[in-house]
């Protein structure tokens, strides 16, 4: 059943090749560069970068004259402990190169491991007292002259983490799966057509059978209605145990999501320290998307957040020392009975307004608040809306940002949100394509309600931006997708929002652009993990990054795209990818670990958490619940658990807000509502939405039925049965009216009756016309 490690074969082949090569023995001994690929800053003629790593000193990489900064980068086949590098190099005039550095790549930047400013040798040998762990290394040269590098040798050995623990042969979502949703596992060392079984851990009974194909087992059709645990079994191997239940992911996530946001607040969360790169959230920077993520959560499933225990109380700024003065407090406080999520939304807005933050992302976030304010106004003073609206009217087109509103990561050319945005951000995640689209469309709706004569300017800006994106974004270029890291969801959500809210006004080609995106993403996910790769070939994730938030945010991208396209097969595959990426975060990945170090103690059903967590950091997130700490790096894929805890590990608010967004789109996708005339004079309402997380209890929910004349009446819905996802309720109408409790809904022939769940752009609605 076991497969031979192909990377080991590659290293053996390189070793044999080295023995056969002639020439200087020092270049032949375990030179890993021979198995690598090289790129360079420039090339003169046929003297390409690969000539510097071919083991032949008679050939060379030669740069053009260019500027001072020249470089040669070598990517190795996998994680490597580099003990020594050698370089044979000179200028075109035959002189040694005095200024050079050996660099490695981490979190988006090349970092010096060695830096020479007075080298006088053409033959360089550098031995490292402590091995450098990396899969890519760069020779950086700083001279005006042409550079000639005849050989760049890299010596070391394949990295194996001595602390890496044994990984299960069968990788599943350790916590559990949602009933009637895709349920898959990965068995990296199992051959095609190998049988697997699902076993009940209590009874030992084999309750489902299937076969493995392409290292994947699928048990989507297994939908038990019990609270038992199950395992996947293949021969003598078993997976971690898991459960299957209606809305299981929501069950283990909803309260945790809110608790994270409570704890991660700046000044008033689990730490009261003033931190750099922080405003409302510790280490949130200006592109944390926290406000829109929480608003999306509430709009997608309002009843779920109304029901939660209230843990947040208003804290006055006046009770803090003088250095906190002005950090928050310009907004009048919320009603103490507001749901915690509304209190957190108020907190974010209050900090932005109190500190007069002007970055285009910070302003754009406030548009979400204005749009959603009607759904919060029972708990928030009208002053909150008025002060934010006036602020945005004055700041929306302001081009120059105040220094206090930004950080060193700001790459915005200017901050006028009506301008066309053509610059894209980097793997840091700071400037995703289309970031101004939804905010402008929201401002358009708000301005119309405020009877502003120039409301169309917001729509025109959004239209121009979408039009530009249709024409200019190349989905094959990862910079437009996974290269935006945890901010990628901004782009596809912009397309879906425009399509659903303004379909008749949408630019030509919008639908086709979304369809093309889906095809590229599906193509890049054809692997044993159902994992969307960074490129068609090469890196699986952006090199050197802790990309945790991108995986957590991808379900929102896939759900947004699936809501637009009509192709059934593509929609079904996108739905599989939604769940495979949630599963990835919960242990179905090459490390076999959940992304949270504290997962086993904080998340029901999780057995094995991430290797470590970051001590300290700007965010001080150690005591906060539900921190997503780390995820597999490109070197872990396709299946290299032996490299263990490789690369950077650190939780970040941006990772959790990406998860918030995905959970909001998941709730919206799962919500269904029906209104039918089931019997004479009987109207039946049937609703599915993630609410009841305890199958032992029969849930109830009250919703409003509204007539076209404006009357409304309350209908009580009751869960159909244990383990049902649906709530159902009947109302009887006689004599042209509906009587429910103390309310009367007047009806006459031709009137329309409507019921809905979800709010704003996440509303799902059902209507029918009264015929008699």
Buried (B, 14 or more C-beta within 10 A) or exposed (E): EEEEBEBEEBBEEBBEBBEEBEEBEBBBEBBBBBBBBBBBBBBBEEBBBBBBBBBBEEBBBBBBEEEEEBBBBBBBBBBBBBBBBBBBBBBEEEEBBBBBBBBBBBBBEBEEBEEBEEBEBBBBEBEBEEBBBBBBBBBBBBBEBBBBBBBBBBBBEBBEBEEBEEBBBBBBBBBBBBBEBBBBBBBBBBEEEBEBBBBBBEEEEEBBEBEBEEBBBBBBEBBBEBBBBBBBBBEEBBBBBBBBBBBBBBBBBBBBBBBBBBBBBBBBBBBEEEBEBBBBBBBBBBBBBBBBBBBBBBBBBBBBBEEBEEEBEBBEBEEBEEEBEEBBBBBEBBBEEBBBBBBBBBBBBBBBBBBBBBBBBBBBBBBBBBBBBEBBEEBBBEEBBEBBBEBBEEBBBBEEBEEEBBBEBBEBEBBBBBBEBEEBBBBBBBBBBBBBBBBBBBBBBBBEEEEBEEBEBBBBBBBBBBBBBBEEBEBEEBBBBBBBBBBBBBBBBBBBBBBEBBEEEBBEBBBEBBBBBBBBBBEBBEBBBBBBBBBEEEBBBBBBBBBBBBBBBBBBBBBBBBBBBEEEEBBEBBBBBBBBBBBBBBBBBBBBBBBBBBBBEBBEBBBBBBBEBBEEBBBBBBEBBBBBBBBBBBBBBBBBBBBBBBBEBBBBBBBBBBBBBBBBBBBBBBBBBBBEBEEEEEBBBBBBBBBBBEBEEBBEBEBBBBBBEEBBBBBBBBBBEBBBBBBBBBBEBEEEBBBBEEBEBBBEEEBEBBBBBBBBBBBBEBEBEBEE
